[in-house]
Amino acid sequence: MNPRALVHTLIAAVAVAAAPLPTGDFAITHPSNSVEFFVKDNRGGFTGRTSEITGTVAVREIVREQVEGFAAEITARIDARTIRTGVGVRDGQMRSAQFLHTDEFPFITFRGTATAEAPEGARVKALLRGRLTIKEVTRGVEVPLAITVEDGVYFARGEVVVRMTDFGLPIPRFLIFVAEDPVRVKLQIRLTRAPRT
């Protein structure tokens, strides 16, 4: 690489490292979004998944005690009627009144705030704190997030363990299968700029 090209590369790298995160209003609507959960049972376990996630995210820059950072107010909901585990009978049981009762409570909802210090590059670590509601029960949750930013678009991944009994859900039993209480939940979210109205 010739010296001039090297200088331009270094300037570009510094600009990326110094670039602030995009702020403003974003939407959770992309079909690549997903929520996946894994339930362990006495036969190995099973996975459920849905991409039907919608919501809004407002990202703003903050300064506290001379420390620059970012905060995002998040409202999201998951269409529980669309969760699939690969077994139709099990899906029906999961949606029944005994468990998620999706006829009356079609959505799992979340409201919270993600906070992060100013990034050194395109990768950001954040902590999402908020209130998760399943049926009529709401509990606080914390989810560590790994975020990347590319061309003004956010990509976030996170993982958290929740317990069914914390939300008043019984431990599932299906034929010879007996599930365990903890559920490992993985999030994959893409945020795009919300259209102006």
N, C-alpha and C positions, 0 to 999 in steps of 0.2 A: 504494500500500500504506500503510495507516494505521500509526502508530508502534508500536502494540501488536503488530500482525502482524509488523512488521519485527523487533521484539525477539525474538519467538518463533522467527522464521526464523533469526536469527543464533545463538540459543541452540542450535537443532537442528543448525546447521552446525558449531558448535564441538563439540557432543557427538559428532557423526559423526567429526570429525577426531581427537578425543581417544580414541575408542573403541578398545580393544585388539582385536587379531585374535582370533577364536575359537580356543580351544585344545582339545585332546583328541584322540579317535580319529575318523578319517574313512575313508570307503570310496570306491574308484573303481569304480563299477558303472553309472553312468548311460548310457543309450543314445546320448546326444549326444556322448559322448567319442569321440575319433578320433585315429588316428595315420596320417599321410599322408606318402608319400615320393615324390620326383621324381628320376628317373634320366635324365640327358641322354644322347642317342645321336646318331649321324650323320644321323638323320632327324627330329630335333627333341626326342625324348624321350617318356617315358610316366610316368604317375602310378599309384601303388598306394595302397590305403586299406583300413583296417579300423576298426570300432568295438568289436571284441571285446577290451576292455582291462579287467583287474580288478586290484585291489590294495588296500593299506591305507596310510594316512598318519597318523602321530602328530605333532601340532603342539604345541610347548611354547614357553613364553616363557623367554628367557635374558637374563642381564645379565653382560657381560664388560667389565672396565675402565670401569665406569660408563656403558657404552653398552647401551641396551636394544635387544633384537631378538627374533627368532623363528627357530626351527629346526624342520624337519619331517623325520622319518625315513620313508623311502618304500620300499615293496616293491611292484613291479608286474610284470605279465606280459601279453604280447600273444599272442593265438592266431594263430600264423603260418599256420595252415591256412585262415584266413578272409580273408587279404589278396587283394584283387581289383584287377586292372589294366585290366579291360575286354576282354581277349583271353584266351579260355579256354586256347588252346594255350600262350601265354606263362605263364599262371598255373600250368599243369601243369609246365612246365619249371622255374619258380621253386620249386615244392614238391619237385622231384625230388632224388634222393640227391646229385646233382652240386652243387646249390645249397643251399637251406635244409633239405632232407632232413626234411620235416615228419612223415613216418611215425615217425621215431625221435626227432626234436626238435620237438615240436609248438608249443613256446612260446619266445618271445624274452623274456628276463627282465632286470629292472633292480633294483638295490638302491643307495640313496644317501641323501643329505641335501640339503635345500634350506635356505638361510639368507637372512634378510632383516633389515634394520634396522626399528625400529618405524615404522609408516607415519604419514604426515601426514594421510591421508584413507583412502578406500576402495580406492585403487590402491597396489599394492606391487610393487617390483622385487626379484626374488630370483635367486639363482644355485644351480642344481641340479648337484651333483657326485655321481658314482657309478660303478658298474660295470655295463656292459651286456654281456650274454652272448647270443651267437648260435651255435647248435650247441654246440660244446665250447670256443669261444674267448671270453675275457672281456677287455674293454678299458675303460679309464677314459674317461669323457666329461664335458663341462661344457655345461650348457644354460642360457642366460639366460631367465628367466621373467618375464612380465608377468601380474600377478595382480590380480583384483578380488574384493571380498567384498560380498555382498548377502544380508541376512537370514540370516547365519550359514553361507552357502554360498560355497565358493571356486570361482572360475573362473580357470584358468591356461592361458596360451598360451606356446609356446616353439618355437624352431627351432635346429637343429644340423646340421652336415655331418659325415658319417662316410664312411669308405672301405671298400668291400667287401673289398679285399685285406687290410686290417687284421684282418678276421675270418676270413681263410682262404677267402673266396668268390671264385670265378673271375669275370672280367669277362663278363657275359652277351653272347651272340651269338645272334640269332634271325633266320634267313633272311638278309636283306641288312642287318639292323640290328646295329650294334656299339655297345654302351654304353660310357660313361665310368665311371671308378672312383668319383668322389665321388657321394654320395647325400644330397640335402637332405631332412631329416626335419622335419615340423611336428607339434606336439602340441597338442591341445585337450582339456583335462581339467576335469571338474566333480567337486568333492568334496562329499559330503553326510555328515552326521553318521552314524557307524556305529551300528547298533542295539545297545542294551545286551543282554547275554546273562545 
